[in-house]
């Protein structure tokens, strides 16, 4: 049994439906965000031309630069969210000819390989996914073959596959990690389509029925479905929480507070793992420019597209190796021409040294493969973000696991940005370049977010202002920008609570800076399997920078208010109030991840209390 049947407690949970498309709301969003961009551009222009403090340019310029970088990110974000489309399911294909009209065996049934990649996860956890995959339905005859890709080479995992009657595939090494595991499996399977699953993926019965219809378009290379974490903590309402410590008076106090400010839930999704903002807003709204990218688990791939892209990449790399050797020989020998026999030997050796990789050997193999397929202008491969949840999986259950996962995402994306920047890659459309650019640019945000976090601290302690004055003119420029920006974000993400995501984005800064520094030093981002069980221990050490932000801001606020009260400093009343409010907003943003470091499941809290 896995973790004392921990996950079975959540079997009755159902995923939320996709956001409903509303053309009127979309038009309103486009209008408001246009206004916000115009007002924001006006504000940024004024910041550079009429607000910098000439006596503190060392402070004024970095802050204005940070605001400019954030504004550019807002432009990209607006482009990303610009357009949505109605939720529409396509008719599932009945035979291979429906998805590949030119295939010589067009009358046969479609073959689908369902692949569960695993390394050291509990075999009984993988069994749950196998059982769910075996229950998938389809309105036409279809050949579904389930395979367990075991990079751990475990006898107990093999035993589970034999008991369930599914395929077991392993290899002698772990070269390429998950991407290598998938490549090895592709060499041993022959399905027309691949369903990629992680060890904890639990496919719903409708996964194939709802997604295969997109492949009626012969150019559709892959379909990504939303990842839904079915074990997210639901939290505890404030009255019950206070009653645990204060009894009946605590419950009454909690009820009174909720009557004033509305429902308050403690401990709900403490790590902000809910990916609905990413899948139902960001990814889904990339469909209009054919730029939604693969996120691994829960995706369905056309084998032909993956293999063809791999062959093209293989040929290109062999040519590059050949040219490099040819250049070296001609330079060293001072000969213009190389004998045909020698050139043939060089090409043969280059081909032998290069590895054919359907999925790139990279920590972010999913988005890397997406870029390769999207940039194949000759074939014009397409992708689709399917809006309906078709599987469930486990969320990171502690801050250490969350940190491992997020560092891998950030480091992998930044590594691609540095070594194979899609902005300059041939074959991508302008829309695709901008969408990929939006993703990678977001991981650079810690460079300016750290300025936003410590700017109010600096003013409160020193009284040195980054603006010429916290005057009426300053607030007349700032407030309209902030108001229109918040309205635009609210309208663009309508249906999803956005504050937690914004706070997490800001509090991510230490991990983001670490990823940036790692890639800048040329270090390889290592592949670490995300743990599927809760890691024990105290995780406050992981949030020391966020704690420092809170401590310094609170101390700065006290110092600034004291200096204002006593006088004799350059602090102004408007400056202190503005920076205290700014700092408090930063503290609220940091508080979520600090609380996550202390968070424990309700069962453990009760055990400790006992």
C-alpha atoms as one frame of an Amber mdcrd trajectory, in Angstrom:
protein
   0.000   0.000   0.000   1.330   3.458  -0.831   1.743   5.902   2.043  -1.061
   4.246   4.064  -3.531   4.868   1.225  -2.843   8.603   1.423  -3.787   9.269
  -2.191  -6.934   7.176  -2.083  -8.456   9.835   0.172  -8.737  12.125  -2.831
 -10.381   9.725  -5.260 -13.730  11.522  -5.034 -12.296  14.865  -6.140 -13.161
  16.059  -9.633 -11.284  18.643 -11.711 -12.689  22.108 -12.383 -14.192  22.703
 -15.831 -12.316  24.881 -18.328 -13.025  28.593 -18.330 -15.968  29.491 -20.528
 -15.126  31.597 -23.566 -16.964  34.912 -23.715 -16.349  37.146 -26.784 -17.682
  40.243 -25.001 -15.375  39.747 -22.048 -12.482  39.181 -24.447 -13.266  42.441
 -26.248 -13.416  44.275 -22.910 -10.074  42.736 -21.888  -8.484  43.854 -25.157
  -9.799  47.387 -24.660  -8.692  47.675 -21.024  -5.245  46.200 -21.616  -4.721
  48.571 -24.544  -5.553  51.485 -22.251  -3.221  50.073 -19.581  -0.367  49.734
 -22.086  -0.829  53.301 -23.304  -0.976  54.667 -19.759   1.980  52.490 -18.807
   4.020  53.743 -21.745   3.181  57.317 -20.749   4.281  56.569 -17.178   7.574
  54.942 -18.227   8.352  57.837 -20.563   7.730  60.310 -17.743   9.858  58.259
 -15.355  12.886  58.621 -17.656  12.308  62.190 -18.750  10.797  63.970 -15.769
  11.115  62.099 -12.488  14.665  60.841 -11.897  16.398  62.245  -8.805  19.572
  63.914 -10.178  21.204  63.680  -6.749  20.802  59.890  -6.537  21.137  58.562
 -10.084  22.777  55.393  -8.717  19.378  54.611  -7.181  17.023  56.337  -9.634
  18.324  54.682 -12.817  18.243  51.027 -11.602  14.652  51.485 -10.372  13.523
  53.131 -13.618  15.289  50.371 -15.554  13.539  47.727 -13.464  10.174  49.384
 -14.143  10.968  49.462 -17.863  11.861  45.762 -17.875   8.619  44.963 -16.045
   6.652  47.063 -18.535   8.188  45.135 -21.429   7.131  41.940 -19.675   3.630
  43.386 -19.476   3.665  43.928 -23.263   4.580  40.278 -23.798   1.982  39.130
 -21.277  -0.707  41.160 -23.051   0.223  39.576 -26.375   0.088  36.127 -24.774
  -3.403  36.684 -23.352  -4.716  38.687 -26.295  -7.022  36.108 -27.831  -8.893
  32.994 -26.691 -11.144  30.566 -28.524 -14.292  28.600 -27.670 -14.002  25.116
 -26.194 -14.786  22.723 -29.022 -14.227  18.957 -29.246 -13.437  17.328 -32.576
 -14.927  14.038 -33.772 -12.633  11.126 -32.790 -11.053   9.458 -35.846 -12.195
   5.918 -36.617  -9.225   4.679 -38.637  -5.654   5.574 -39.468  -6.642   7.207
 -42.741  -8.634   9.818 -40.815  -5.427  11.166 -39.242  -2.988  10.314 -42.054
  -4.774  10.360 -45.438  -1.645   9.314 -47.350  -0.803   6.283 -45.200  -0.853
   3.008 -47.204  -2.622   1.228 -44.322  -5.313   3.848 -43.951  -8.097   1.323
 -43.287  -6.555  -0.220 -40.172  -7.298   0.854 -36.616  -5.148   3.409 -34.844
  -2.423   2.152 -32.510  -1.625   4.196 -29.401   1.325   3.581 -27.057   0.695
   4.813 -23.505   4.089   5.299 -21.832   4.634   5.694 -18.087   8.187   6.909
 -17.400   9.403   5.900 -13.946  12.650   5.704 -11.998  12.302   5.183  -8.263
   8.606   5.825  -7.576   6.500   3.342  -5.649   5.392   0.574  -8.080   1.970
   0.608  -6.451   1.629   4.271  -7.374   2.420   3.382 -10.993  -0.137   0.566
 -10.813  -2.893   3.132 -10.170  -2.008   4.817 -13.473  -1.967   1.464 -15.276
  -5.439   0.595 -13.998  -6.795   3.964 -15.097  -5.172   3.662 -18.533  -6.772
   0.254 -19.006 -10.170   1.880 -18.409  -9.816   4.453 -21.202 -12.759   4.390
 -23.607 -13.039   5.140 -27.330 -16.055   5.150 -29.679 -14.244   3.102 -32.357
 -11.962   0.051 -32.314  -8.494   1.189 -31.236  -5.327  -0.646 -30.200  -4.072
   0.804 -26.894  -0.761  -0.590 -25.667   0.444   0.338 -22.186   4.173   0.332
 -21.433   6.107   0.988 -18.219   9.460   2.615 -18.921  11.491   1.661 -15.850
  14.840   3.437 -15.599  15.225   1.974 -12.112  15.402  -1.617 -13.446  13.403
  -2.890 -10.461  12.118  -6.467 -10.166   9.090  -5.262  -8.177   8.146  -2.873
 -11.004   8.430  -5.680 -13.542   6.244  -7.847 -11.321   3.498  -5.209 -11.346
   3.552  -5.055 -15.165   3.292  -8.845 -15.403   0.364  -8.870 -12.976  -1.425
  -6.154 -14.973  -0.555  -7.559 -18.386   1.225  -4.479 -19.732   4.615  -3.948
 -21.357   7.829  -3.507 -19.410  10.716  -1.629 -21.060  14.063  -0.893 -19.468
  17.682  -0.276 -20.514  21.189  -0.710 -19.201  21.986   2.977 -18.595  20.112
   6.169 -17.731  21.603   8.232 -20.548  19.513  11.288 -21.296  17.316  10.686
 -18.224  13.599  10.935 -19.130  14.293  11.911 -22.751  16.628   8.945 -23.116
  14.053   6.701 -21.498  11.446   7.806 -24.042  13.873   7.373 -26.936  14.640
   3.838 -25.868  10.919   3.062 -25.623  10.259   4.479 -29.079  12.820   2.074
 -30.497  10.875  -0.848 -29.033   7.330   0.279 -29.837   5.504   1.051 -33.068
   2.283   2.905 -32.226   1.004   5.706 -34.441   0.588   7.962 -31.411   2.250
   8.248 -28.002   0.651   9.258 -24.709   3.340  10.530 -22.342   2.716   9.934
 -18.629   4.803  10.423 -15.513   4.857   7.752 -12.848   2.045   9.452 -10.933
  -0.154  10.300 -13.933  -3.701   8.944 -13.675  -5.372   9.240 -17.115  -9.128
   9.697 -17.243 -11.255   7.382 -19.357 -11.971  10.202 -21.841  -8.357  11.163
 -22.601  -8.194   9.598 -26.072 -11.826  10.189 -26.961 -11.518  13.931 -26.298
  -8.105  14.559 -27.871  -7.612  12.291 -30.889 -10.009  14.397 -32.969  -7.422
  17.177 -33.214  -5.193  14.803 -35.182  -7.654  14.792 -38.072  -5.463  17.712
 -39.110  -2.442  15.882 -40.645  -0.176  18.677 -39.442  -1.149  18.310 -35.767
   2.025  17.081 -34.049   0.950  16.988 -30.417  -1.863  17.872 -28.039  -1.193
  18.951 -24.470  -3.837  18.476 -21.789  -3.936  20.403 -18.492  -2.119  18.896
 -15.545  -4.388  18.744 -12.501  -3.095  18.059  -8.990  -5.852  16.154  -7.245
  -4.221  16.118  -3.810  -3.895  19.868  -3.223  -4.643  20.719   0.427  -8.081
  22.297   0.666  -7.156  24.149   3.819  -9.148  24.959   6.916 -11.628  27.776
   7.385 -10.611  30.453   9.894 -13.288  29.662  12.546 -12.229  26.000  12.700
  -8.566  26.987  12.706  -8.941  29.359  15.647 -11.159  26.853  17.466  -8.246
  24.389  17.452  -6.275  26.779  19.660  -8.876  28.900  21.479 -11.927  26.663
  21.579 -15.410  28.197  21.314 -14.155  31.813  21.658 -11.795  31.215  18.741
 -14.618  29.930  16.580 -16.733  33.000  17.379 -13.789  35.277  16.642 -13.199
  33.555  13.310 -16.856  33.857  12.340 -16.788  37.555  13.212 -13.732  38.197
  11.095 -15.204  36.327   8.129 -18.416  38.363   8.350 -16.317  41.487   7.873
 -13.780  40.421   5.208 -15.339  37.276   3.733 -14.232  33.611   3.835 -10.656
  32.997   4.994  -9.009  29.621   4.405  -5.732  28.660   6.037  -3.369  26.207
   4.342  -5.168  25.888   0.989  -2.628  25.063  -1.735   0.280  26.369   0.375
   2.837  26.071  -2.449   0.608  27.711  -5.096   0.783  24.492  -7.121  -2.599
  24.879  -8.820  -1.626  25.161 -12.508  -4.980  26.435 -13.779  -3.570  29.910
 -14.439  -0.826  28.394 -16.586  -2.903  25.904 -18.569  -6.314  27.570 -18.811
  -5.016  31.096 -19.361  -1.402  31.246 -20.562  -1.086  28.022 -22.563  -4.628
  27.972 -23.915  -4.278  31.489 -25.315  -1.229  30.501 -27.320  -3.337  28.351
 -29.618  -4.210  31.310 -31.854  -0.601  31.590 -33.042   0.149  27.854 -32.875
   2.577  28.303 -29.983   1.341  26.210 -27.045   4.228  23.981 -26.018   4.455
  20.472 -24.660   4.657  20.101 -20.875   5.361  16.366 -20.775   2.830  14.382
 -18.790  -0.672  14.299 -20.213   0.410  14.985 -23.792  -0.363  12.989 -26.950
   2.182  12.924 -29.795   2.108  11.882 -33.423   5.046   9.459 -33.762   5.753
  10.558 -37.330   6.233  14.186 -36.242   8.566  13.343 -33.362  10.699  10.963
 -35.425  10.850  13.233 -38.473  11.972  16.187 -36.382  14.607  13.963 -34.765
  15.916  12.871 -38.165  16.098  16.447 -39.411  17.958  17.517 -36.292  20.265
  14.493 -36.606  21.085  15.369 -40.239  21.756  18.992 -39.379  24.125  18.075
 -36.559  25.991  15.574 -38.748  26.483  18.327 -41.341  27.760  20.733 -38.672
  30.246  18.153 -37.396  31.384  17.428 -40.945  31.878  21.104 -41.763  33.854
  21.655 -38.557  36.236  18.766 -39.317  36.549  19.828 -42.960  37.463  23.369
 -41.913  40.039  22.096 -39.423  41.678  19.879 -42.056  41.782  22.567 -44.757
  43.264  25.104 -42.341  45.935  22.737 -41.026  46.853  21.208 -44.411  46.400
  24.440 -46.416  44.602  22.383 -49.050  41.441  23.761 -50.649  39.900  20.404
 -51.502  39.609  17.178 -49.543  39.624  13.788 -51.221  36.085  12.344 -51.657
  37.079   9.163 -49.777  38.238  11.207 -46.795  35.057  13.323 -46.832  32.939
  10.178 -46.863  34.897   8.832 -43.894  34.407  12.127 -42.047  30.630  12.013
 -42.647  30.454   8.385 -41.533  32.324   9.141 -38.314  30.173  12.229 -37.654
  27.018  10.137 -38.076  28.397   7.477 -35.744  29.246  10.040 -33.059  25.880
  11.806 -33.199  22.883  10.420 -31.288  19.391  10.250 -32.803  17.176  11.759
 -30.114  13.392  11.938 -30.702  13.206  13.903 -27.439  16.159  16.190 -26.779
  18.507  15.096 -24.002  17.792  18.102 -21.862  16.334  18.846 -18.445  13.493
  20.671 -20.277  13.125  18.123 -23.067   9.418  18.849 -23.527   9.666  22.545
 -24.420  12.904  21.908 -26.362  11.170  19.323 -28.545   8.267  21.749 -29.015
  10.627  24.401 -30.369  12.202  21.893 -32.769   8.811  20.834 -34.143   7.385
  24.341 -34.378  10.466  25.544 -36.270  10.092  22.904 -38.996   8.736  25.347
 -41.569   8.745  22.721 -44.316   6.242  20.500 -42.518   4.422  23.243 -40.603
   3.695  21.128 -37.536   0.931  22.335 -35.235   0.203  21.990 -31.538  -2.936
  22.316 -29.457  -3.627  23.108 -25.828  -6.718  21.034 -25.069  -8.637  22.946
 -22.359 -10.305  20.045 -20.527  -8.490  18.163 -17.761  -7.973  14.559 -18.882
  -5.704  13.209 -16.144  -4.668  13.794 -12.568  -1.339  13.674 -10.771   0.393
  14.470  -7.505   1.556  17.892  -6.412   4.832  18.705  -4.629   4.012  18.094
  -0.955   6.739  20.134   0.704   8.872  23.183  -0.005  12.006  21.168  -0.771
  10.234  19.217  -3.517   8.698  22.441  -4.841  12.153  24.036  -4.932  13.667
  21.112  -6.866  10.873  21.272  -9.431  10.846  25.051  -9.914  14.642  25.288
 -10.158  14.557  22.617 -12.862  11.906  24.567 -14.800  13.771  27.877 -14.511
  17.254  26.526 -15.151  16.176  24.403 -18.096  14.333  27.279 -19.764  17.221
  29.701 -19.260  19.673  27.123 -20.619  17.632  26.966 -23.839  17.505  30.781
 -23.950  21.313  30.972 -23.805  22.296  28.022 -26.004  19.470  27.729 -28.551
  17.482  30.936 -28.340  14.137  30.442 -30.135  13.881  34.180 -30.790  16.514
  33.765 -33.516  15.682  30.228 -34.612  14.796  29.812 -38.276  11.344  28.505
 -39.089   9.372  30.021 -36.223   6.680  32.588 -36.968   6.758  36.006 -35.304
   3.911  34.968 -32.996   5.740  31.812 -31.935   8.956  33.748 -31.281   7.063
  36.201 -29.072   5.274  33.428 -27.167   8.473  31.492 -26.475  10.157  34.790
 -25.679   7.438  35.515 -23.106   8.175  32.221 -21.353  11.918  32.731 -21.191
  11.679  36.432 -20.360   9.553  35.618 -17.316  12.469  33.664 -15.845  14.646
  36.787 -16.021  12.190  38.724 -13.833  14.107  38.123 -10.565  16.744  40.546
 -11.902  14.310  43.452 -11.584  12.009  42.041  -8.931  14.858  42.211  -6.425
  15.040  45.951  -7.100  11.311  46.294  -6.365  11.739  44.357  -3.116  14.611
  46.376  -1.683  13.926  49.859  -3.105  11.414  50.767  -0.363  13.806  49.421
   2.288  16.574  51.649   0.985  14.384  54.749   1.060  12.967  54.055   4.519
  16.412  53.588   6.063  18.201  56.461   4.279  15.572  58.924   3.138  17.229
  58.901  -0.302  14.549  59.056  -2.956  14.785  57.493  -6.441  12.359  60.124
  -7.755  12.768  63.869  -7.747   9.834  64.146  -5.330   6.891  62.114  -4.072
   4.707  64.898  -5.349   1.198  65.186  -6.713   2.663  64.873 -10.209   4.281
  61.556  -9.269   1.042  60.059  -7.962  -0.956  61.410 -10.927   1.318  59.354
 -13.181   1.672  56.265 -10.964  -1.900  55.666  -9.760  -3.619  55.595 -13.197
  -0.999  53.092 -14.379  -1.449  50.813 -11.347  -5.250  50.981 -11.519  -5.496
  50.240 -15.241  -2.873  47.495 -14.894  -4.798  45.753 -12.108  -8.072  46.063
 -14.028  -6.437  44.603 -17.125  -4.953  41.638 -15.248  -8.251  41.012 -13.483
 -10.151  41.009 -16.777  -7.517  38.980 -18.635  -7.473  36.254 -15.970 -11.204
  36.396 -15.206 -12.356  33.287 -13.360  -9.041  32.593 -11.623  -7.796  34.172
  -8.394  -4.627  35.965  -9.402  -3.030  37.347  -6.230  -1.433  34.069  -5.120
   0.192  33.634  -8.524   1.518  37.220  -8.513   2.855  36.821  -4.975   4.542
  33.533  -5.868   6.065  35.168  -8.950   7.607  37.892  -6.762   8.747  35.590
  -3.937  10.431  33.258  -6.452  13.382  35.694  -6.708  16.098  33.734  -4.786
  15.505  30.551  -6.772  15.322  32.526 -10.015  18.586  34.330  -9.292  20.231
  30.992  -8.509  19.060  29.566 -11.841  20.290  32.655 -13.714  23.687  32.465
 -11.996  23.987  28.730 -12.659  23.350  29.131 -16.384  25.554  32.256 -16.574
  28.451  30.264 -15.122  27.971  27.632 -17.804  27.025  24.935 -15.322  24.750
  22.132 -16.437  21.262  22.015 -14.958  21.058  18.513 -13.513  17.976  16.346
 -13.871  16.477  15.445 -10.513  13.375  13.293 -10.239  10.678  15.186  -8.348
   9.916  13.217  -5.151   6.375  11.808  -4.988   6.330  11.530  -1.183   6.514
  14.277   1.412  10.047  15.133   2.556  10.387  15.616   6.305  12.242  18.399
   8.054  12.229  22.138   8.660  12.408  24.193   5.465  12.861  27.707   6.856
  16.449  27.618   5.600  15.054  27.647   2.057  13.272  30.973   2.591  15.950
  33.003   4.377  16.029  35.658   1.617  12.256  36.100   1.835  12.473  36.354
   5.626  15.191  38.968   5.184  12.879  41.011   2.956  10.167  40.981   5.637
  12.526  41.766   8.522  14.309  44.589   6.688  11.021  46.064   5.448   9.425
  46.058   8.893  12.559  47.513  10.447  12.767  50.090   7.670   9.145  51.071
   8.181   9.737  51.586  11.888  12.885  53.588  11.187  11.238  55.737   8.513
   8.192  56.505  10.647  10.463  57.328  13.567  12.608  59.602  11.425   9.512
  61.344  10.155   8.278  61.824  13.716  11.594  63.127  15.037  12.533  65.151
  11.977  15.995  66.142  10.866  16.136  63.741   7.910  15.246  63.963   4.232
  12.187  61.717   4.650   8.885  63.177   3.451   5.450  62.182   4.692   4.279
  61.165   1.213   7.523  59.268   0.621   7.295  57.322   3.880   3.629  56.444
   3.393   4.175  55.351  -0.220   7.186  53.191   0.616   5.608  51.667   3.731
   2.605  50.605   1.659   4.906  49.317  -1.078   6.951  47.421   1.485   3.859
  45.915   3.127   2.732  44.625  -0.260   6.147  42.996  -0.629   5.835  41.461
   2.839   2.435  39.998   2.023   3.926  38.498  -1.142   6.763  36.928   0.866
   4.465  35.634   3.616   2.967  32.921   1.434   6.210  31.085   0.770   7.380
  31.582   4.379   4.143  29.993   5.594   4.692  27.189   3.075   8.049  26.437
   4.690   6.245  25.888   7.997   3.215  24.120   6.550   2.411  20.572   7.600
  -0.490  18.333   6.636  -3.420  18.535   9.046  -2.731  14.977  10.241   0.813
  15.862  11.324  -0.349  19.040  13.040  -2.842  17.046  15.083  -0.184  14.498
  15.986   2.169  17.242  17.157  -0.598  18.919  19.140  -1.375  15.613  20.814
